[in-house]
Every structure is written in structure tokens, then in C-alpha cells.
């Protein structure tokens, strides 16, 4: 697959929505003749969606991802994740504000309907209001390639300067990670692969797999 631009969509649909969307779109009954629903890839070109369906049904998607990203990163703890994200901030957004917390979160993928989350709170200190920035990353990113982790961290870091998912936001994402759009597509492909019953490709539970 060639690199493509991602649609302006962030996060992931909820677990109930995933289960419903995973059904064939034939009135809600599985086993119909309609195309496989791909909720994580909504907004992409129809030709690309058909190619993804073909790969998923033929069992090729997992191997394609493994060929591109053979190994997972080793940043498993919240401290190592903080150090990783703060290094990215120092490299690209040094004047954008300090990070007070960076952590893996096992709940945001289901409860918050997202893969990552940036929060900004005003804290009173000495008569002044200081912004407190926190970044939470879905726990699934503990066991993915470093490129996938970088993509989601870049996304959340961009919110230090840009609140909305607009043109300026995505320009900042691609400034920090030139392959941002391609990597976001690959993350969405991996989520689609897992939704159709694929085994984890990296880390705990990986079985070698495609």
C-alpha cells in the first residue's frame, strides 16, 4: 500500500460500536453479502477500503504490518513513556508548556472513546493560573512498534498548541513526524485487523500471526 493522507478523524469508536460495526452491513445480521465494515478507516478512499478488506479476508494484513515493523518498542512503564514524550516535546515544542503527567491508561480506549488524550487544567499558584498538561495513552500502545507509539504521542503533543483537529493541527503533527499520516493509517489498519479476529502481532499474546 502506498502512503496516503488520513481523514481528519481522531480517536476510536467505543467497544459496543466496534462490535456492531464488525457485523456485515445487511440489516444487522452477520454473514450477509455486504462489504466488511471498517469503522476505524471511515473516510478513506473506497478503492483503499476494498484493498484493506481483501487483505483482511486473505490474511495478508498482519504480515504486511510485521514486514514493515518487525519489533515492538520497550517503553512499558509510565516513567519511560514520560521520558519518551518529554524528549519529543523538548525537540519540537520546547516553549509549548511543561508536561506534568504522561501515563498509559487502560480505560480511555473504551470509556473515553479515544486512543490518546491530552488534558489541560488551570492550577492556581501564587495568585497566577498555570496550565497543567497531562497526556494519557491507551494501554494497547505498550505492545506496538515505536513508530506507532510516536504517532499517537505526536498527536497528543500537538494539542499543546492546537486544540482543534484542523489544518494547523495536522501541519504540526507532520512537522514533528513527517510520516504521521501513513503511520496513522497503519495504526487504523492494525485496529481493523484486531477487530476481525487477528491475534496481537507484538508483545504479550503475539503468536506470529498473520
C-alpha positions, 0 to 999 in steps of 0.5 A: 500500500502506498502512503496516503493522507488520513481523514481528519478523524481522531480517536476510536469508536467505543467497544459496543460500536466496534462490535456492531460495526464488525457485523456485515452491513445487511440489516444487522445480521452477520454473514450477509453479502455486504462489504466488511465494515471498517469503522476505524478507516471511515473516510478513506478512499473506497478503492483503499477500503476494498484493498484493506478488506481483501487483505483482511479476508486473505490474511495478508494484513498482519504480515504486511504490518510485521514486514514493515515493523518487525519489533515492538518498542520497550517503553512499558512503564509510565516513567519511560513513556514520560521520558519518551514524550518529554524528549519529543516535546523538548525537540519540537515544542520546547516553549509549548508548556511543561508536561506534568503527567504522561501515563498509559491508561487502560480505560480511555480506549473504551470509556473515553472513546479515544486512543490518546488524550491530552488534558489541560487544567488551570492550577492556581499558584501564587495568585497566577493560573498555570496550565497543567498538561497531562497526556494519557495513552491507551494501554494497547500502545505498550505492545506496538512498534515505536513508530506507532507509539510516536504517532499517537504521542505526536498527536497528543503533543500537538494539542499543546498548541492546537486544540482543534483537529484542523489544518494547523493541527495536522501541519504540526503533527507532520512537522514533528513526524513527517510520516504521521499520516501513513503511520496513522493509517497503519495504526487504523489498519492494525485496529481493523485487523484486531477487530476481525479476529487477528491475534496481537502481532507484538508483545504479550499474546503475539503468536506470529500471526498473520 
